[in-house]
Amino acid sequence: FMFKRSFEKFRKDFIGEKGAFDFLAEFGLGILDNATVRTVGTVVRSGASGNPEGTFIRLYDIDAKNKELTFSQICSGSADGQIQREYRVPLSEFEYIPWQPLNYAIPDELRKLHQSDTKIGIELGEDGKRVADVATGLSTGDNSRFLRKHWETPDISYTYPYAKGGSDAWILPHVDYEVLYRADGREMRPLPGSVLRNTQYFGRAGLTWTKVKSTGRRFGYLPEGNIFDHVGSMVFPEDESNLWTLLAVLNSDVYHGLFLSMTPDREWTPGIVNRIPWKKELEERPELKAIAKEQYTETIKGQTTDPTSPYYIGPELLPR
């Protein structure tokens, strides 16, 4: 219930005027015998006054056999202190974050960044300003018919590089597929499961990201001329001059923390990307753009010896 959107109303009741979390211990796995479910223990009270604080204890990363001892040490003040495990958070700060997840371990400075009225994108019907459109792409309806490796289509004029997100889209997405696409997808439209979304963005430069990954550093630059998949969603800045700045910022440690403040899961959906805050002051930092471009150029150089890459030139041992 700490993070799922289906429990948002429940969380709101206990970080607002109706009540408060006095105490919450996040135990994680290993509490219930033979049950692979994550557990918490909490004390809540009805009614709230002033700006109450909650005490949160982190135990989810402790082995099951050591959880009780660590819990006792924290409560008695005898824990070794090498890793922070006790947090006191004003409950009103959880209201800053969309959907009010109980991410107590996030620094309060990061939580407060969510107060910005400007977001990466905004959902239909929501208030606020945005700096980009976040778009979900194409479902072909029959990948075996319409997708080919790029080295299989040298003489076909109606193929386009096809971004599918992939396991690592950081800086330079590995785009080794091409899609057979002509006449606005005429051949795909009648197929069951085929959905042609956001076709107005096909061929535009933008940022794509790895949807599921265990770490940050997920965003990469996709140049003009590409079509993107429904699992390889993209970010298209309203001001194209901000494209490289967005790339640098979204891959930064600070923004990794902002994503984690909304979800501890490995999956970053378009809805989450839409609600990430943005600071206009970042657009006035030309060094961010320069860093991102340099990373991109160096990454291309690293792919010139990869025979599966569109940037392949020749074997690494080939004299140059």
N, C-alpha and C positions, 0 to 999 in steps of 0.2 A: 504493500500500500504506500510505500515511501515515494515511489516514482511513477507508477502506472497512472495514465490519464483517467482511467475508470474510477480511481479513488480520489480524484481532484476535489470533489465536493466534501468528502470526509476530511481531507487535510485542511481545507479552508475553515472548517468548523473549529479546528483546534489550533489555528494560528491567528484567529481573529477574535471577535467579541464573545463567541459562544463558549469557548473553552481554551485549554492550553495543554501542550505536552510539557509536563513537569520533568519527565525523565524518559529517555529511550536508549536502550542498549541494542545495537545491531549485532546479533550473534552470527548470522550467516548460516552456513551448512554445519551439520554434525550435532545438532541439539536433539533432534528427534531420531530415535533409533531406526535405521534402515529407511529413512525418508530423505529423499533428495530435494528438500524444500528449504528455502532460506527463512529464518525466523528472527523476530525482534521481541523484546520485552519492553513494555512501556507503561507509564503511569500518566493518566490524563485527568484533568479536572474540569468541571463545568464552570462557565463564567470566567471572565478575565478582566483585569483592571490594570491601568497604566500600560507599560510595555514589558510584559513578562519575558523572562529568559527560560530556555529549556536546556537541560543537560543531556548531552549525547555521548555515548561511549561506543567506540569502534572496536569490534571483536571479530568481524567477519573474516579477517585474514590470519587469524590464530588457529592453530591445529585444535581439533575438537577436544583432545585430552588436556589442553592447556588453557582453555577458555575460562573455566571456573577460577583457576589460580590467578590469571591475569585480571579478571573482573574484581576479585577480592583485593588485589594489590592496588588497582586504580581507586577503588572505593576507600581504601585505608590510607591512600597517599604514599604508598611504598613502591610504586611502579618505577622502573629504571629510567623512564623519560626519554629514551633514545628515539622512540616514535610517539608522536602525539596521539593519544587515544581518548582523551576527554576534551569535550568542546562545550562551551557555553555560548549560545546564540540567541540574540533577541528574536523572538518568533515572528515579529513583523517583517524581518528581513527576507523571510521566505516568500513574502508577497511580491517581492521585486521580480521574481523569476516566473516566466510563463508556466502555467499549470501548477505552480507552487510545489515542486518536488522538495523533499526534505534532504537536500544535499548539505549537510551540516559541516563537512570537512572543507568545503570551498572557502577560501579567504573572503572576508566581508567586502573587501575592495572589489572583488569580481562580482559578487552578488549585486552590488550597487551599480555596476555598469549596466545592468539590465534595466535601469530606470530611464535610459535614453529613449526618446520618442522615435529615433531613427533606427530602423532595423535593416538587415540585409535585404529582406523582402517582407511582404505582408500578405496574409491570407485574405481571400475575398470577404468583404464585409467588416474587416478589422480597421481600426483607426491607426494613424501614425504615418510616418514617412518611410520611404524605402530608397535604397541605392541600386537595387538590381531586381531583375526578374529571375525567379527560380523555376525552371521548367523541367517537366518529365517528358521523355521522348517516345520513340516509336516502339510499337509491338508489331512485328511483321506478320504474326499468325502462322508462319512456317519458316523457321530459321534454316532448316536443312535445304530449303528451296532458294532462299534469298541471300544467305550469307556465304561468303567464300573468304579464304585467306588471301591476303593482298597479292601474293605471288601467283595465285591461280587465275587472276583476271587482267593480264597485261594488255589484252586487245579488246576489252569490252568498254565501250564509251560511256555507259550509263551506270557505272559503279562509283561509290563514294566511301571514303574511310568511315568506319562505323565504330563509335565509342560505346563500349559496353560496361564501363566502370572498371571492372577487373580487380585483381587482387592488389594492385598498386598503381594508382593514378598520380602519385605525388610528383609534382613539377612537370614531368613529361609522361602523359598517359601512354601506355603500351597499346597502340591501336594496330592490331594485326589482322582485323577483319575488314572486309568491304561489303557493302550492301548493294544489291541490284535494285535500283530505284529509278523509275522513269514515269513520265506523265502523271506527276503528283501521286504516285503510289497506286495507279489504276489497278495493277495486278493483285495488290494486297487487299484492297478495300473489301472485296466480297468474302474474304476468308474468315471463318470463325476464329475469334481471338485476336484478330487484327485491329489495332487502334492507332490511328495517325494523329498524334497529339502535337500541338505547338509547332506545326510545320513552318510557321513564319520565322522560326529561329534556325531552321536547317541551313547549314552553310556559314553561319555566323561564328566568329571567334568568341570563346567564352572559357569558363572554368568548369571542369567536371571533377568528381570526387569518388573515392572508393566508399561505397555505402556501408560495408561491414569490414571492420579492421580492428585489431586489438590495441592500436596506438593512434596518435594524431598524425599530422603530416599527410593528409589525404588528398589535398587539392592539387590539380594540375592544369596547365594551359593547353587548350585545344584550339589550334589555328583555324582559319577560314577553310571552308570546303568540306567539313565533316557533317555527318548525320549522327544523332545520338539515340541510344536505346532507353527503354523505360527504367532500367536499373542503372543507367549511366546518366543520371540527371545532371543538369547544368545550371550555372549561374551566369547571367548576362547583365553586366552593369549598365545602368541607364546612360552614364557617361563613359564611353569606351576608353577614355584616357585613364580611368581608374582601374582598368583590368589588371595590370601588373601589381598595383598597390594592393588590391584585393587578394591576389595570390600570396603575396608576402604576409599579409596580416592574418589570413585564414589559416596559414600553416604555422603561425607563431605559437609559442608556449602559452601566452595569455589567452589566445582564442581557443586553444585546446582546453584550457580550464573553463572557458565559458560554455563550450559544448558539454563538458563533464558536469557542469552545474545544472544542466537540463536533463541529462540522462547518463547513468553509469554504464549503459549497455554499449555494445560494440557497433550498433546500427544507428547511423545518422541519416534520418529521413529528410526529404525536402521540407516537411513541416518544421523540423528542428532548425534547419539551416535558415529558413525564412525568419525565424524569431530571434536570431542572434543579433545583438545590438551593434551599432556602428557609430563611430565618432568622426565627425567631419574633419576634425583636426588631422586625422591620419592622411587625408588627401593632400595635405600641405607638406608632406615629408618625401621629397624626391628620392632620397636615399633608399626608401623601401622599394620603389619601382626599379631602381638600378640593381639592387640585390637580387630581386626576383628574375630579372632578365639575365643576369650573370649566371644564376643557378640553372636556368633553362638552357643557356648556351653550353655550359659545361656538361649537362646531362645528355644533350644531343651528341656531344663528342664521345661520351661513353657508350652510345648505342651504335656507333658506326661500324663496330666489329661484331654486332649481334645479327646473325643471318635471318632472324625472325622479325627484325625491326625494319620499318619503312625507311630508316636512315642508314641502313647497311651500305657500306662501301666495299669492304673486303676483310679478309682475316687479319687478326691482330699482328701476325708475323709478316704481313705483306709490307715490303719497303714503301715508304712514302716520301 
